[in-house]
Amino acid sequence: MDFEYSPKVQALRKRLAAFMEEHVYPNDHQWWEHTHIKSERRWEPVPIIEQLKPKARAAGLWNLFLPHSKRAPEGLSNLEYAPLCEIMGRVSWSPEVFNCSAPDTGNMETIERYGSEEQKKQWLEPLLEGRIRSAFLMTEPDVASSDATNIQCRIKRDGDHYVINGRKWWSSGAGDSRCKLYILMGKTDPDHSSRHQQQSMILVPAGLPGIRIVRSLPGIRIVRSLLVFGFDDAPHGHMEIDLKDVRVPASGILLGEGRGFEIAQGRLGPGRIHHCMRLIGQAEVALEKMCRRASVRVAFGRPVADQGVTRERIAEARIMIDSARFMVLNAAWKMDTVGNKIAKKEIAMIKVLAPSMACQV
């Protein structure tokens, strides 16, 4: 087990940090103004992000998440990508600048790993180029969807099409006007003897007849938005989507019928590494702000930083952040060496630990 940065990762970290210093941090206020102050435009793509994307691409900082493959011979392992994800996570909107934001990263990896050449040409290439965005439709309101075998959305074969009926929610990214693709998980064979072979995944073009966004965005057939800690995360959003008799070409099925649970296992592991490392980046920013404030704030005639309770809280934050980082790196290393399935315990542990740590810090 070696968490030392390779020369390649060290070089990428240096370039990424420099890009953040020059282009991202100074423009954080522009993102805030667009998404929080200019409410009439907040569901439109954020201009500063669109302006920075060509610069990130020119700097060789585009699609950094891509794992090693024929398409990406220089692709990074989970362990190599983790520290880059931490740097991007320091500013919540910056991953999109580098085409490294969820759910697109997980969807691109899924199509790259499990898609046909036709599917890759139709959907993966425009996603990699940043011309479109996507959503992942798995969670349902009527079942505990953390157990993927509970999924009830029906995908039924009808000639050279599949017909989809069901309801999904917490469909992150589906509110974005650039979202052109849903990767949907549903049941193709509810009577199969194996609960793990009843589900399939299918590529669904957004906007097909029969798709209705139940909880959507202001100005786009809105009823209301699903909120996370009081935020609707415009312009991407978290949607509840109703699918009624949606017809999708049979060529959209991923890997074949009954492979949905297998695909879900392969897709969700790396995404959790990404989310956890981004949270660590945010926690580092919070700790830095805590230290700066403690050094200038005066109470009872002396800086707050001179008081024992403040130093204790800072020390505890440092311990929590470093502990979480090592656990996430360990999970990433294990995924790289023995695979996602065997690393499921470590993946589950960081999914609990990292958000808890970030909230405490």
N, C-alpha and C positions, 0 to 999 in steps of 0.2 A: 504494500500500500504506500504510494508515493504521491503526495499532493503538490510537489514542486512544479512550478510553471515551466513548460517547455519553452525554448527560445521563440518558437512561433507564437505561443500564447502571450509571452512577455511583450513581443512586438505589437500584437493586436491590442493588448491592454493599453499600451502607451499611445497608440494612434487613436483608439476609441476615447480614452480619457481626454486627449487633446481636442478631439472633435466636440466632446461634450462641453469643455471649457470655452471653446470659441463660438459654438453655434447654439447649443441647447440651453445651458444655464442662463445666458443673457436674454433669452427669448421666452422664458417661462411665463412672464407676465402677459405675453401676447396670447398664449394658449389659454390662460386664465380669463382674460378679457373676452375671448371668443366663446368659451364654453360656459361662463358663469355670468358675465355682465351683458353681453349682446345676445340676450335670450332669444330674439327673433331669428338669429342665425346659428344658434348653437347646435342644431342638428345637421348643419352642413359640414363638409370636410374642413378641418382647421387649416387656414392658409399657411401658417408658419411651418406646419408639418410637411405640406406639399412642397414648399419652397426648399426645405432642407433635404428631401429625398434624393434629388439629383446630386447634391453635394456629397451625401453619404455614399452613394453608388460610385462616384468618381474617386472617392477616397479609399475604395476597396473595402468598405464596411457594410456591404449589402448581403443579406441572406446569411449572416454569420451562423445561424442556428443549424444550417444544413449538415446532416451527418455524412460520413464518408459513403460515397456511392459512385457509380459510373458518371452520373451527372455532376457530382461534386468530389472529384478525386482528392481534393485538399480539405474535404469536410472535417469538422471537429467531432471529437467524442463528447459524451455528456460531461465528463470531467473537465475537458478543455473549454467547453462553452460556458460552464458555470460561472467563472469569474468575470466573463464578458457580460453575462446576464446581470450580474450584480451591479456592474457599472451603469448599464442601461436603466436598471431599476431605480437609480437615484432620482430620476425624474419620471413620473408616472406615464407620460405620453411619449417618451423618447424611443421605446422599442419600435414604434411604428415608423419612425424616421429611417430605421435600418431594415425595414420589412421583417422585423423579428417579433411581432406582437401576436398575442392570442386573439382569436382561435386559429388564425391563419397558419401559424407555425405548425401546430398539430395537424391541421388539415393537409398542409403541403407534405409533411412527412408521411401521412397516411396514404395519399395518392402516390407519392414516390415509391413507397414500400409495397403497396398492395394493388395499385391501379394498373390497368392495361395501357399499352402505348397510345391507343386512341383517347383514353381518359386523360392521360398525361398531357397530350397535345391540346385537348379542348380546355382543360381546367388548370393543370399544374403550371403550364408555361405562363399564362396571364397572371396567375397568383405570384409566381416567382418574379415577374417583371413589375409587380405592384400595380397592375392595371385594374384589377378587381379585388374584392374582398369576399369573405365567406363566413359561414356560421356552422356550428356543430349542434345538431338536434338529437339529444339523447334523453335528457331529464323530462319526466312527465309529472303532472300535478296529482294524479290519482294513485301513484305507487311510489314506494321507496326506491328511487332510481340509483342510489349508491350501489344497489345490487342489480347489475345489468340484466340478470335473468328475469327481473320483474317487468321489464319493458312490455307494454301492451299494444303500442301502435302497430297496426296491421299493414303488411306489405303483401299483396296478393297478386299472383301471376295471372295475366289475362292476355293470352296470345303473345305478341311481341312487346307487351308493356307490363309494367307493374302498376297496381292501383293502391294508393296509400290512403288510409283513414286513421286519424288519431289526433291527439293534442300534445304539444310540447310546450315547455316553459323554461325560463332561464336560458333562453337561446341567445347567448351573447354574440353581439355583432350583427344580428339580423335586422336591427334598426338602421344600419348604415345604408345610405343610398347607393353605395358602391358594392353592396353585398349581392353577388350574382349566383352564389352556390350554397346549398345546404348539404352537409353530409348527415344523413338521417339514419338512425338505428331503429329497427322495428322487427316484428315477428313475421317470418315467411312460413314457418311450420310450427304452429303452437302445439301440435300433438306429437312432436318428435320425442322419442324416449329419453333423449339427453337434453336437460334444461339448457345446456351450454351450446346446443346446435339448433335452437329454435329461432335465433335472431340472425339478421343480416344487416349490412349497411349498403346504402344506395345514394348515388349522387343525384340531387334534385335541383334543377335550375330554379332559382328564385323567381317568383312572379307567375308561375304556372296557374292556370285556372283551378280553383278549388282551394288555394292557399289564402288564408285570411289572418292577418296580424291582429290578434285580439287586444293585446296591450302593446301599444306602439308609441309613436312619437308625436309631439305637437305638430299639427299641420299635415300629418300623413295618416289619416283615418284613426285618430287617437281615441282610445278609451282611457287608458292610464298606463303608466310605466311601472315596471318592476324595479324596486329600489334596493340598493346594497348600501347599508349604513346611511341611508338617506340620500344617496346619489343615484342618478339614473344613467350615469356614464355616457352622456351624449358625446359624440354623435353615433356611437355604436349601439348602446342600449342592451337591455336584457328583456327579450320579448316572449310573450306567450303566443303561440302560433297554432291555429286550427287548420287541419288538413282534411278535406272532404273530397273523396273520389278524385284524388290527384293522380293523373296518369303520367308515368315516367317511362321512357324507353328502357327495355330490358337490358340494353347495353350499359345502363348506369349502375348495375349491381357491382359491388366491389368484391373481388376474389371469388365469388360464388355464393350461392345460398347456404345458410347455416354457419357462415364464418364471422358473423358480427361480433360475437363475444371475444373471439381470438383477436380481431382487429382492435377492439376496445382496449384489451390488455396491452397491446403494443403501442397504442396511441397515447394513453393517459399517463404512462410513466414519465416520459421526457417532459411533458407539459408541467408536471408537478415539480420537477427539478427547476424548470424555468421560473415558475411562480415563486417558489421558495427563495431562490437566489435574488429575484427582484425585490422581495420583501426584506431581505438582508440589506440590500442597497438602500432601501428607504429607511431602515432602522439606523444605518450608519449616518445618514443625513440628519435624522432626528437627534442622535447622540452628539453630532457636531454642533447643532443648534443649541442643545442643552448646555454644552460646555461654554459656548460663546456667551450665552445669556448669563450663566452663573458667574462668569468672570467680570461682567460689567454691572450686574444688578447689585445694589447695595441694600442691606437690611440690618437694622440694629447697629449701624455704624461701621459695618465691614462688608466686603464682597460676599455674596451668597456662596461663592466657591470656597471660602475659608471655613464654612460651617460643615461640621462632620456629617450631618445627615445628607447634605447635597453630594459630598464626595462619595458617600456610601451608595447613593442612587446611581451616580455615574459609574462607579465600579461594577455595580450589579448589572447595569445595562451592557457594559463592555463584556462581562462574563456571558450574559445571555446571547449576545450577538455572536461571539466567537464559538460558543458551544453549538449554536444552530448551524453556523457555517460548516463546522467540521462534520456534523451529522449529515448535512446535505451533500457535501463532497464525498463522504463515505457512501451514501446512497448512489451517487453518480458513478463512483468507481465500481461499485458492485454491479450496477446495471451494465457497465461496459465490459466487465469481466465474466459475469455468469448469467446475464440476461435479466430482463424485466420481471419475468415470472418468479425467479428465485429471489429477486431483490424486493419482492412485494412488501415484506415486513418493514424494511428500511424506508421504502417509499411512503408507506402508511404513516410511519413515525414522523417523518419530516412534514407531512401534510398537516399533522396536528401541531407540531412544535413551532414551525416557522411563523404561522399567523398569530399564535399565542404570544410568541416572543415580540413580534413587531408591535402588537397592540400594547404590551406592557411597556416597552421602551418609549 
